[in-house]
Amino acid sequence: MLGDRGATLPVSIWLTGILLFAAFAFFAFAQAASARNGAQSAADAAALAAAQDARDELVEGLEGAVGVDDHWLDWLDGDGFDGAGAAGAAGELAAENDASVTGFAPYAAAGFPGFEVQIETNYTVGDSIIPGTEGMHATADAAAVIKPRCDFDVPDDPMDVVELDCDGDILEIDPEDFDLDDLPDASVLFSVQLAE
């Protein structure tokens, strides 16, 4: 009887060691998953910021083109912007999420323009029982697109009144009597969303 109890002690120590190792390994994977989730959130935010900046540029271009440029309706289709400030907007949002932009490029999905952003976290996965994780940074990428929300019939004369149906909201733009206040918020004219 006493000998049996003595034999179980090494087994108990061995099992305890395995359980502790498993717990530390699980913690290491949880750290890595947390860093990955943080990286993906930063990438999503950066891509959306870039697309929102370009959306604002679209509306500014539209404001300057109505009644002046015969091709002003192209702006309503999402054409004409160069995205000059989009990379900066992506970088700012990435920095707010403790990450840095490592890649930035124009992107298109189903004909909708946008941007793709790759980021790397400024923080590491952290110390764990898995060697090398203390210096590893999480990476992620995301893309966001700008989608016009308004349907309209193209007039024969670009100076004719155009009626926009923006997801059920009816708006009229008269190029011959245009006022900046005639334009709604950019979010009414264009949606910004992550690409699938």
N, C-alpha and C positions, 0 to 999 in steps of 0.2 A: 504494500500500500504506500509506504513512505517512498519507495523507489519510483512508483508511478508519478507521484507528485513532483519529484525531482526531474523527471523526464519532461514534464509539461512546461517547466520554466523556460528552457531554450526555445521551445515551440512558441510560447507566448511572446517572448522577446522578438523572435523572428517575424511573427504575425504583426506585432506592433510596429516593427521597422517597415514592413511592407505597407501597412496602412498610412504611416507617416510619409513614406515616399509617394504614395498615390495622392495624398492630400496636397503635398508640395507640387506635384506634377499638375494636378487639377488647378491649383492656384496660378501656376505658370501659364497654363492655357487660358485661364480667365483673364490674366493680365494682357495676354496677346489679343484676345477677343475684344477687350475694352479699348486697347490702342487702335485696333482695326475699326471699331465702331466710331471712335473719335475721328479717325482719318476720313472715313466715309462721310460723316456729318460735315467736316470741314470742306471736303471736295464738293458736296452738294451745295453748300452755302456759297462757295466761290463761283461755281458754274451759274447759279441763279443770279448772283450779283452781277456777273458779266453780262448776262442776257438782259437784266433789268436796266443796266446802264445803256445798252444798245437800244432798248425799247424807248428810253427817254430821248436818245439821239434821233430815233425815228420820228417821234412826235415833234421835236424841235425842227427837224428837216421839213416835216409836213407844214408846220406853221409858216416857215419861210417860203414854201413853194406854192401854197394855195393862192390862186389869182395871179401868180407871177410866172410859174413854170407850166407849160402845157402838159407835162408828164407828172403833175402833182399826185394823180391817183395811184401812181406806182408806189408812193410812200405807204399807202393804205394796204398794199399787198406785202409789205415788209421789205421792199427793195430800197436801195439807195444809201444805207448807212455803212460806215466803214469800221465801226467798233473801236475807234481810237482810244476811248477811255475804258473799254471793257477789261483789258488785262490789269489795269490799275485797280479797278473795282474788285476783281477776283483776288488780287494780292492782298488788298485791305481786309476782305472777309476771311481769307485764309489766316492772316496774322491774328485776327480777333479770336480765331479758334486754335491758336498756338500751332500753326502749320505754315509751310512755305510752298508757293507754287513752283513746281519743277517742269511743268509743260503746259502750254496754252496754244490752242489752235482754233480756227473757224471750224464749224461743224454744221451739218445739215441732216435732217431726218424727215422723210416724207415731203421733201421740198421746203421745209421750214428752216430758216437760218438760225444759227446759235453758236455756241462755243463749247469746246471740250477742255477740261482742266484736269491736270494731274497734280497731286500735292504729296508732300511728305511731312509728317509731324515733326515739330521741333523737339518733342520729348521722345524718350526711348521706351521700349517695352518694360525695362527695369530688371533688377537683379532677380534671378530665379535659379532653380537647380539645373536648368537647361543652359549649358555653356553658350556664351555669345549674345544672349538676349539683352544684356545690359547696354549694348551699343546699337541695338537694332531699332530703326525708326519704322513706323507703319506708313504705308503708302496707299493711295486710293485715287480713283478718277471718277469723273462725272461729266455729264453733258446736259445742257439746258437749251431749249429752243424758244423762239418767239413765234406765236401763232396769231395771225390777224383774227379779230373777233367779228368783223363787220362784213356783211355782204352788200353789194351794190351793183346797179346796172351802170355800165360805162356809157356816158353820154356821147353823142356825136361831136358836140362842141365842149372842150374842157372848161369853158366858162359857164356852162349851164349848171343849175342847181343839182347837187347830187344828194340822194337820200340814202342814208346808211342804216342798215338793220344790224345793230350790234347786240347779238344774243337777245333780241326782242325789244331793245331800246331803239327807237327810231330817231335819228339825228339828220339834220339837213345842213349842208355846207353850200353856201352861195359864194363862189369865187369872186363875183363882182361886188359883193358887199360883205367881205369877210372880216370878222373880228376875232382876235385870239381867244376871247371868252366863249366863242362858238364851239371850240374844241373841248371835249370832256377830258377827264383824267386819262393818262396813258393806259391805265389798267382796263379802261372801258374799250379802248380801241385794239389793244393787244394783250394776250395772256402770255405769261412766262411760266414754263414748266420743265421739269426734268425730263429728259428723253428716256424712253423705255428701252 
